[in-house]
Amino acid sequence: MRVGLSIATLGMALLAGCSSPQEREVLIKGGTLTLGNDQSYPEERRGPPVAVASFYMDATEVTNRQFAEFVTATGYKTIAERGFRGDDHVPVAQQMPGSAVFVMPGPGQSPGWTFMAGANWRQPEGPGSSIKGRDDEPVVQIAYADALAYARWKGRDLPTEAEWEWAAGRGTEMPGRARPIHDGKPSSNNWDGQFPTHNVAADGFMMRAPVASFPADPNGLYDMTGNVWEWTKSAWTPNHSPAAPTDGAAHTVKGGSFLCAVNFCARYRPQSRQRMEDDLGTNHIGFRTIRRIAS
């Protein structure tokens, strides 16, 4: 439910001279919203209205190309590349360099999540995989601190959950498990079929899609649902109540991913949210940045 400005009337401003969606930022005019909905998952239950100031948001998720530019300029190494040494809450088996990978169904394989040594943003599906020729796909295997480091290098920040949901709202709560459809076709990159064993790729992609492969939303933002989950700056709480306890070891991710299916997850809605451990990357979580407007 939205109060104040309709999402359909929010202004969109693209920076002059930007030749591709990856280089654009979109003006999201401020307003007031009520986070979540009461018709889907318990963690999405509504809280009180929240005011959001105007800000600029990346039109797309941060890509492999953009993250590579950051690494080249700074020499930064991600948590997946460094490992989790000295971190008491991380199992010993996961303290080596590596990250979490969803194994797609294949000969002799059982689909599911596994911690894979050597998995990182350059090798998102583990050793032997590569981002060569995938410059325009969203960067993944990024922990919270990695996303924040990139944002700060750009002079920007990660969006709060309220900022992200306000930008993505589209004026509807979209409760239930139905997939978003646009002109009779899937409007985002999600799982087509029975998760986790059968994906017919009706949307054209088995895994991550290059950013902006699907039409922009009314604000000019791409992939706000589907493709990859996105980090926010909001520490995880089990619901939107002001009294809800905050998890200091996890942040909220938004938007769902290519692994969301009708029979599993169904979190391809602006109001969807999920808990993610700060120091573990996966091959279905990325991010985008924002630039707040000084009041």
Buried (B, 14 or more C-beta within 10 A) or exposed (E): BBEEBEBEEBEBEBEEEEEEBBBBBBBBBBBBBBBBBEEBBEBBBBBEBBEBBBBBBBBBBBBBBBBBBBBEEEEBEBBBBEBBEEEEEBEEEBEEBBBBBBBBEEEEEEBEBEBBEBBBBBBBBBEEBEBEEBBBBBBBBBBBEBBBBBBEBBEBBBBBBBBBBBBBBBEBBBBEBEBBEEEEEBBBBBBBBEBBEEBEBEBEBBBBBBBBBBEBBBBBBBBBBBBBBBBBBBBBBEBBEEEBEEBEBBBBBBBBBBBBBBEEBBBBBBBBBBBBBBBBBBBBBBBBBBBBEEE
